[in-house]
Amino acid sequence: MTHADGPKGTVPFTAEFLIEEPSGNHFGMTQNAGMGWNPSELMRKQFIILSTVGGVKEEDGSPVALGLHTGHFELVDMVSAAAKELKDLKSVPFAAFCSDPCDGRTQGTTGMLDSLPYRNDAAQVFRRIARSLPTVRGVLGVASCDKGLPAMMMALAGLHNQPTVVVPGGTTLKPHVGEDTGQIQSIGARFAQGEVTLEYAQDVGCRSCASPGGGCQFLGTAGTSQVVSEALGLAITHAALSPSGTPAWHDIARRSARALVMMEKSGVTSQDILTDAAFENAMAVHAACGGSTNLLLHMPAIAHAAGRRRMTVDDWNRVNLEVPRLVDVLPNGPVGHPTTQLYAAGGVPEVMLHLRKLGLIDTSVLTATGQTLEENLNWWEDSERRHDVRKYLKEVDGVDPDNVIMSPENASKKNLTSTVTFPMGNIAPEGSVIKSTAIDPSVVDDDNVYRKLGPARVFRSERAAMGAIKSRDEDHKIKAGDIMIVTCGGPLGTGMEEVYQLTAALKHLSYGKQVALITDARFSGVSTGACIGHVGPEALAGGPIGRVEDGDLIEIIVDRKNLSGSINLVGSNGENKGADWGTAELEKRGEPTDLAPHPQLPDDSRLWAALQSASGGTWGGCVFDVDSIVETIEAGKKALGK
């Protein structure tokens, strides 16, 4: 076939439209008819749904082509539900896609070299797609996981004059019996050390993802990003962490579409929602939930995209000192409920009820519902929805919702500690971060201070460090008491890789809580234990962490109550000579000759590392600050010209 009759009907052109509008708008109408939309409806308002959908499946759900992870494999169902709602609301929906990688799938592989850089690229692509449909009246962003959802929030935050709503992609279900998606990632290390059998690994490995859609079952980066999207007001009330594939999941997509149409009608844009006060609220909810430290990279990036002030370490420290942790969820404990049970306990609005009572959030801010946060919380407090989900958790799962999301008094009785601490010292003069709430309580002293003094085991790559964890050679293997120093993992070395396979192994090995880890790389939000990351400056930028040597005596102190801490070189050969000696010793040591970027670091990631370095670096959110980059390039051109 070489020709066809084409669609029946007529495009509703008017003389004014043909004369006044550009040819792109004329041709766009023709293409809309060509794709099968009823030509008589083409003058309706247009909305676009952006998403990170991946994979292809049959109508019955069976896979034709796999996605990169469960988090985006079923998002097409949410896109479809939202699109049908937009169509029913007499508008014309469009859908476009930019899929996302999985940090779990790329752990320990070269895929991790593209993980964090992807975030900035995807945000740009999403914004470019949205701007490429200039007739669009609002943008709905459907995403779920570690990089896709931060990228989507950055994209929508950067569309300053558009109504925008985020649809969090929900959570994969946890198996009734078996391991969660965090624990299963340590299966290789446990098998290597003889702590599980091959048959056990084969069995639990099949069932950890108990449903084909949704992000991981713990409050890692994916789950925390969903929480933050709602806490910012970009997502509708009780949208974060919904169980994938359930009626609630589809209902969130439909109600989000309605909210977007309402925002457009009211003239509300992302700028009206993403105020400095909204970011303060999100930081408070992050602290109350015990969220992922990766949001220290993502929230400043979202703020930068919105044109708001980027939060600093001092801001995070202040908020974490003010806000008590109220949530018992994986991976923090003490029990460690999956995120689906956090959702059933009331999720973000339930946490915010407690924070409102404490006077720790600004409830006057506007949200995607078209109402203020105060109005949302008033509705939630007496809603049928709140009653039903909490009743389900208690009667079906046998879990008291008030033991998942606690009152401040109950949380204090159960010794829940604040989320993050920022240790400094001669190894990290620019700072570092530890999810202090996730240190095993059995290795913390009675005064709530973690203290460790031990020998350094230095590794120039995650691969080498993992080899020592899996080794059974007594001279090479990691032992209780060691302090692992893993370098060359920052932006210049690996694109700032995530080293969760190391922290997962330490969490689930029987002696892992007796080992500490210090690195210039970053961690997954599910990481637990005495794991200190984001060390600055990174080794390849001349940071003193690169000059630590095997056998050096390292001291770690983390005060989980007052949120202070230090990481210092204090001696050698088992002799403690103090931090002042360590500072002087590190300054006089020459730069090691074995520091090097990953040999397969892509040029794309090298470029990202250079651009983010000129824009405030890691603590600035790894963003692209165009003015700073242009200024740096111009200064460089002048210097080269001389």
Salt bridges, closest charged atoms under 4 A:
GLU41 OE1 - ARG44 NH1 3.45
GLU74 OE2 - LYS57 NZ 3.68
ASP77 OD2 - LYS57 NZ 2.89
GLU85 OE2 - ARG258 NH1 3.26
ASP100 OD1 - HIS69 NE2 3.07
ASP100 OD1 - HIS72 ND1 2.68
ASP103 OD2 - LYS147 NZ 2.44
ASP103 OD2 - ARG522 NH1 3.81
GLU179 OE1 - ARG190 NH2 2.78
ASP203 OD2 - ARG207 NH2 2.66
ASP251 OD2 - ARG255 NE 2.84
ASP251 OD2 - ARG385 NH1 3.33
GLU264 OE1 - LYS45 NZ 2.84
GLU264 OE2 - ARG137 NH2 2.90
GLU280 OE2 - ARG318 NH2 2.82
ASP315 OD2 - ARG309 NH1 2.99
ASP315 OD1 - ARG318 NH2 3.22
GLU350 OE2 - ARG386 NH2 2.68
GLU350 OE2 - ARG390 NH1 3.35
GLU374 OE2 - ARG356 NH1 3.19
GLU381 OE1 - ARG356 NH2 3.19
ASP388 OD1 - HIS387 ND1 3.37
ASP402 OD1 - ARG390 NH2 2.84
ASP445 OD2 - ARG451 NH1 2.71
ASP447 OD2 - ARG451 NH2 2.81
GLU474 OE2 - LYS477 NZ 3.95
ASP482 OD2 - ARG457 NH1 3.38
GLU498 OE1 - ARG522 NH1 3.31
GLU549 OE2 - ARG589 NE 3.84
ASP552 OD2 - ARG589 NH1 2.75
GLU585 OE1 - LYS588 NZ 3.49
GLU585 OE2 - ARG589 NE 2.97
GLU591 OE2 - ARG547 NH1 2.66
ASP594 OD1 - ARG460 NE 3.18
ASP603 OD1 - ARG606 NH1 3.14
ASP625 OD2 - ARG310 NH2 3.47
GLU634 OE2 - LYS637 NZ 3.60
